[in-house]
Each structure stands twice: as structure tokens, then as C-alpha cells.
Amino acid sequence: VATEGSWTLAADFFPAFFKTKDFEMGIHTHSAGEVGKPHYHRFTKEINIVFDGYVVINGRHFKTGDMFILNEYEVSESQFMEDTTLIVMRNKSLPWDKVDCK
């Protein structure tokens, strides 16, 4: 199911193609020059695959084919250097788990 900038394939919230509490999986698209809002998750790990593009996460550089994990309480600060598509998975679907940083 599509929302602006992403497709939610599996999750315990709407819209999701497959409803489950066991995990989340989505496809996120970002434009070159975009800066993500810093955030973290309290109870879930976020597993990311760079399907296409180039992104800097917390000062680390990732390109097409790279994978990285953001652990619980690890703040994600992202800068998209190119148009980028990420496959994003979380080990549980807890819709209330995301915390935006100020």
C-alpha cells in the first residue's frame, strides 16, 4: 500500500498490504538533498538495505547494495546524497515506538 514516499508491505498499522505484529517491512524513497528528521526506536531494531542510491546515516556512508542496522535508542540522522530507495525492516511492528528528536 502506497503513501507519500513509501510503500508499506507488512506492519500492524494502516496502510499495510499484509497486517502482522511480527515485523515491519517497507520501501522508502527519498530525493537527493533530503535530510531526514532525526528519530530513534525504543524497542525495535531497524534493518536497512540500500536498494538504489547513496545516503549518509550518522556520518556513515552507504551506497547501492549496502546494509546497516540501527539498534534500539540509536538516533538516525540521514542525508540523502542521491535519489535513494531503501528497503526498511523492523524486528517487531510497534507503531508507537518511533520517537522524534527535537
N, C-alpha and C positions, 0 to 999 in steps of 0.2 A: 504494500500500500504506500503510495507516494505522499510526502509532504514536502514543503519547500526545502530543497537542498538535500533531501534524503529519502530513502526507501526503508521502511521498517518491515523486515521479513518475519521476525519472531520476537514476541515480547508479551508481557502481561498488561498491556495498555492498548488503547485505540489511537491511531490505526495500526494494526499489525496484521499481516497476511496469515500468520499462524500464532494463535494465542497459547502461551505457555508461561509458567512461573520459573521454569528450569534454567532459562538463559535468555539473552537478548542478542539479536543479530540484525544489523542494518548496513545499508550502503549510504555513505555520506559524500556529497560533492561540495567542493569548495573552490572559489575563484582565486586566481593569482592575486596577491596583495592582501587577501583577507587575513584578519587577526581574530582568532577565536577568543571568546570570553573565558578567562581563567576559571577553572572549576575542579572539583575532585569528587570522588565517590567514597562514602564511608564504609560500605560493607561489600563492595564488589571490585573485582579486578576487571580492567578494560584491556582487551586484546585487540590490536590493530594491525591490519595489513595494508600497505600502500599498494593499491591495485594499479594506480597510474598517477604520476606526478612527483612532486617534491615538497616536503614540509619540514619545518624546524619545530620540534617539540622540546621544550625545556632546554634549549640550546643544543640539542642533538639533531643531527641531520639524517633524514630518511628519504629514500627515493623508491621508485617503482620496484616492487618485489621485497622490500624490507618489511620486517615485522617488529613490533615493540609492545611491551606490556606496561600499563600504568597500574600500580598497586593501590590498595586502599590508602586513602588520605594523601596520595601523591598528586599534587596540583598539576594540571595540564595547562600549559601556556603554549599556544600554537600560532605559527606564522606560515602561511601558505605561499611558497615562492613561485609555484606554477599552479595552473588549474590541477586539482588533485581529487582523486576518488579513493576513499578509504572503505575497507570492509571492517566494521566495528562490532566486536562481540563482548558481552559481559557474562560472567560465570553464573549469574542469577538475574532474574528480572525483578528489580525492586524500583518501580517508577519514582519513588520519593527519595531515592538515595543520592541524587546529584545535588551538590552544594556549590552555588556560585560564589566566587571570591569577590570581595569588594575592591 
